[in-house]
Amino acid sequence: MRISAGCQITYDCPQPTPMMLMVSPHPSRLPDLVGPHQMSFDPPIPHRDYVDGFGNTCTRIVAPAGRLTISTSFVAQDSGLPDTILPHAQQHRVEDLPDEALVYLLGSRYCDTDKLGDTAWAMFGNGPTGWARVQAICDYAHNHITFDYQRASSTRSAADAHREQVGVCRDFAHLAVTLCRCVNIPARYCTGYLGDIGMPPPYGPMDFAAWFEVYLDGAWHTFDARNNMPRIGRILMARGRDATDVAIATTFGPCTLSGFNVVTDEVTT
C-alpha cells in the first residue's frame, strides 16, 4: 500500500519570527518513502534541519513579516496492516527498565503525574499488568473523554482533561500516557498522520493525529486511546514526553495561524 500525505500551514507574522517546525516524517519512516520528502515555503526562505534529543527531525526557519505558507508532501510505502496486538506482553519492574526509558515515567508539561497518581493506582493498581493494564487505561480514557474539536485547548493537561471530560486526540493521549506512567509503565507521546484507511464513512476533517507508545517486553508498542482500536496507515512524525516536545510549529514571537490543511490518502492508481 502507498499513502500520499502532506500539509499546508499558513502564518501571518507582524515581524520576522523564528520558528521550529516538526512536519517531516520521523527518521524511522524514511526508508519507506517513495521518492523525496518535499518541503517548500512561499515566499521562499532559508531553512535547515537538525535531529532533536528525542530523535525527531526538526526544521528551523525565520518567518518573514507578512504571510508565509509552509507546504510538505511525500508518498510512503506501508504494510497495510493494522496496529499489532500482543496481549501477553509483560510489564517490566522499574529496576529492570533500560536507562533511556526512565524519562518516560516522569511527569511533564501536559502529563501531570503528581495530580493523577492516586487515581491511577486506585483504578489500575490491583488489576492485570502489562498489555491488559494499558488496554484498561485506554478503555477508560476513551470512554471518559468526549471528543469535541470546538473545545480544543493548547493549555489543557491530562488532569484538566480528566476533570473536564472533554478534549481532542492529544487529550486522550495525554491522559492515557499519564495514567500509564503513574503505574510504572513507560509511555511516550506520538504525533503523525493517520487517515481513514479501512474505516467506514462518514469521514471527519483531516488533521494530524496523536497516539502513544508504551514499553513492554523490551520493545515499544502502539496504543491509541482516541480511536481505541487497531488502525491502518500510521505515519509517525515525532515522539516525545508530551505535545510540548512534538509541536507541529513552535513560534518565538506573535503570529496568527491563518490556514491549515492536512492530507492523508491511499494511492489507488
NORCOR-V887581 format. One record per backbone hydrogen bond with DSSP energy under -1.0 kcal/mol. NH is the residue of the N-H (numbers start at 1). CO is the residue of the C=O. If there is no record, write none. Layout:
nh->NH co->CO
nh->NH co->CO
//
This chain:
nh->3 co->76
nh->4 co->265
nh->5 co->74
nh->6 co->263
nh->7 co->72
nh->8 co->261
nh->9 co->70
nh->10 co->259
nh->11 co->68
nh->12 co->256
nh->13 co->66
nh->17 co->63
nh->19 co->61
nh->20 co->250
nh->21 co->59
nh->22 co->248
nh->26 co->236
nh->29 co->26
nh->32 co->29
nh->33 co->30
nh->34 co->75
nh->38 co->73
nh->40 co->71
nh->42 co->69
nh->48 co->60
nh->50 co->58
nh->52 co->56
nh->55 co->52
nh->58 co->50
nh->59 co->21
nh->60 co->48
nh->61 co->19
nh->63 co->17
nh->66 co->13
nh->68 co->11
nh->69 co->42
nh->70 co->9
nh->71 co->40
nh->72 co->7
nh->73 co->38
nh->74 co->5
nh->76 co->3
nh->77 co->32
nh->78 co->1
nh->89 co->86
nh->96 co->93
nh->97 co->94
nh->101 co->98
nh->102 co->99
nh->104 co->101
nh->105 co->102
nh->108 co->111
nh->113 co->111
nh->115 co->112
nh->117 co->113
nh->120 co->116
nh->121 co->117
nh->122 co->118
nh->123 co->119
nh->124 co->120
nh->125 co->121
nh->131 co->89
nh->134 co->130
nh->135 co->131
nh->136 co->132
nh->137 co->133
nh->138 co->134
nh->139 co->135
nh->140 co->136
nh->141 co->137
nh->142 co->138
nh->143 co->139
nh->144 co->140
nh->145 co->141
nh->146 co->165
nh->148 co->167
nh->151 co->148
nh->152 co->149
nh->158 co->110
nh->161 co->157
nh->162 co->158
nh->163 co->159
nh->164 co->160
nh->165 co->161
nh->167 co->146
nh->171 co->168
nh->172 co->168
nh->173 co->169
nh->174 co->170
nh->175 co->171
nh->176 co->172
nh->177 co->173
nh->178 co->174
nh->179 co->175
nh->180 co->176
nh->181 co->177
nh->182 co->178
nh->183 co->179
nh->184 co->181
nh->185 co->180
nh->187 co->104
nh->188 co->213
nh->189 co->240
nh->190 co->211
nh->191 co->238
nh->192 co->209
nh->193 co->235
nh->199 co->196
nh->209 co->192
nh->211 co->190
nh->212 co->223
nh->213 co->188
nh->214 co->221
nh->215 co->186
nh->216 co->219
nh->217 co->90
nh->219 co->216
nh->221 co->214
nh->223 co->212
nh->228 co->224
nh->235 co->193
nh->237 co->191
nh->238 co->191
nh->240 co->189
nh->245 co->242
nh->250 co->20
nh->252 co->18
nh->256 co->12
nh->258 co->10
nh->259 co->10
nh->261 co->8
nh->263 co->6
nh->265 co->4
nh->267 co->2
//
